[in-house]
């Protein structure tokens, strides 16, 4: 099984995923981008778009099932928003990057030269393909266990912080309407080691602080600060 720079380190990627494939060809397919396939048809039997399609459906079911079974019974409108946020390209790419998934991908020369290993769309698609491959190799329950390992913290964070709701857009629209300007977000403090960093962000209107909040990701802190600012404006 080959990948960037020669033989793919199967042990390394399986440690990142937390799963050992019985059928190694499924793993190879999940990590093969169509650009590589089109340049290497003699050696690459397929690419990952079909697995991505399957993985998207499997991921959606796992996320919705987990949200539905939460102790608090959220209405359908909230479930839909949280699910849409969790399976978004931004979240998927962030999870894929945390696993260093990009370095294991087989990419064509064009994608390689234009930074394809860091492209959010390619990383998000590869993660979905990987989920589809795990599902075919092991079934639903094992896949659910692995996926929730990736997503559990994200699910809890989204529900607790309201990160799925676009407070930043609502705040921007309201400030533009009322004051004809835009809010400004500033990181005022960073604490902790790189893998456990806490960001504290403040949002300002004409240099007047409207809200301050902290989170494990800058976007989460910005969202919570915007939520507080909306409360003050309202």
N, C-alpha and C positions, 0 to 999 in steps of 0.2 A: 504494500500500500504506500503510495508516494504522495508527497505534498511539497510545499515550498522548500527548496534547498535539498531535495532528495527524499530519503525514506522518512515518513512521518513518525514522530515519536508517539506511538500508540499509548504507551504507559502514561505519558505526560497529559495527553488530552483526556484519557479516561479518568485520571485523577481530578482534572478540572471539572469534568461532568459529574463525577461520582457514580459512574456506571461503566461496566465492562461489557462490550458488545459480544454476543454469540456469533452474529453474522457481521464480520468486519467490513463487508462490502457496503452495508447500509451506512456505516460511519463514513466511508470514503465518498459515497454519493452525497451525503448531507454536507460534506465540506468542499464539494466541487462546484464552483461557480460556472455559469454557462459560458463565460468568456474563456475559461480554461478548456472546457469541453469542445468548443468550436475550433480551438487551435490544436487540439490533441485527440481527434476522433479515433485514432488508431489505438490509443492507450486508455482513453477515458470513456467507458461505456455509457455514461449518463451524467446529468448534472442535477442540482438539488431543487429545481422548481416544483416538481411533483411532490416531493417530501415536504417542501415548504407549505404547499397547499393543504396537505394532510395535517401538518403540525399546527397550522393556524386554527383549524377546526378543533383539534384535540386540546390545544391551549385554551381556546375560548370556553370549551365545556368545563375544563378543570377550574378555571377562574370563576365562572358563573356558579358552579356547584359549591365552591368554597364560600362565595359571597352569600349564596342562598341559605347556607347552613349556619351562618353567623348567628350568635345568640340574639343580637338585635335584628329584628325582621325589617329590613329596609324596603321601601317601596320600589316598584319596578323602575321608576325614573332614576332613582339613585343608583340602583344596581347597574343600569345601562351606562351611566356616566362613569362609574368606577371601573367597570369592565373595559369600556372604550379607552380609558386612560392607561390601564395596566397592560393592554395589548398594543399600545401605540408604538410607533417606530422608535421614539425617543427612549422609552423605558426598556424595550427589548434590546436596543443597541447598547444601552448602559449596562445591562446585565451581561450581554455578550462580551463587552469590553472588560468587565470585572473578571471574566473567565479567561481573558486573553485569547478569545476564540479566533480573532483575526489572523494570528500568526500561524494557525493550522490550516487556513483555507488554501485551496488550489485555485489560483487566479490566472487569467490570461495576461500577456505582456502589457497590454494597454491598461488594464485595471491596476496591475502591479505598479506601473510607472506613474499613475495618477493618484496613488494613495488609497487604493481600494480596500486595503486591510483595516483602514480606519473609517470608511464610509458607513454612516449610520444605516442606510438602506441595505447594504450588503451584510452587515453584522446582524441586523434584525431578521433578515430573511434566513441567514445561516442558523440562527438560534431556533427559528420555527422548523426548519428542515431537520435539525438535530432532534427536536421533540418528536417530529413525525417518525424519524428513524428509531428512536427509543420505543415508541409505541408499537411499531411493527415487530421489533425485536423482543419485546417483553410484555406487551399488553397494557391495559389501562391503569390498573392499580399501581404497578411499579412506576409507570410514567408519571402518574399523579404525585407519587412520593417525591420524585426527582424535581418535578416542576414546582411543587410547593416549597421545596428547599431553596429554589431560586427566588420565588415570588412571595413567600409568606411575610417577610419583613415589609415588602412593598405594599402588600394588601393591607396589613395592619396600619402602616404609616398613612396610606391614602385615606383610610376610613377615619383614623383619629385626627388627622390634620386637615382633612377636606382638600387635600392636594389635587384630587380629581376635578374639583370645581374651579373654574377659571376666574378666581378672584382678581388676578392681575389685569385681565382684560376688562372686567367690570369696573375696576378702579380707574383704569386708564380712560375708559369711555366717560365715566362720570366726571373726572377731573377736567377732561377736555371740554365737556359740555358746560361745566360750571365756571371754569377758570381759563379755558383756552390755552392750556399748557399740558405738559406730561409729567407724571411722577418720576422720581429718580430713586433708584435702589443703590445702596452702598453697603458693602461688607464692612462692618465695624469691628468684628473680632473673629478670629479662628482659633480653636482650641483642640488639643488632642493630637495623637499620632495620625499619620496620613490615612490609614485604613479605618480610623475611628474619629475622624475630624468632625467637629461641631462648628457650623457657621452661624454667626449672628448678623442679621441684616436689618437695616433701617430703611424705611421709605420716606421720602421727603417731597414736600410741595413748596416750591420757592424757598428752599433751605429751611423750611419748618418741618420738624419731624412729626409724622403722622402715626407711625407704628413701628415697633421693633419685635423681632421674633428670631428664634433659633431653630436649626434643623440639621440633620445629618448630611443633607445636600443643600447646595446654595438655592436651588429652585424651590425646595420645600420651605426654606426660611423666607424666601421672597413671597411665596404664596401666603404663608401665615402672617407676614407683615402686612400684605395687602388686605387680608381679611380684617385685621385690626384697624387699618386705616379706613376701610369702608364703614366699620362700626362708628368711628369717630365722625366721619362726614355725614353719615345718615342721622 
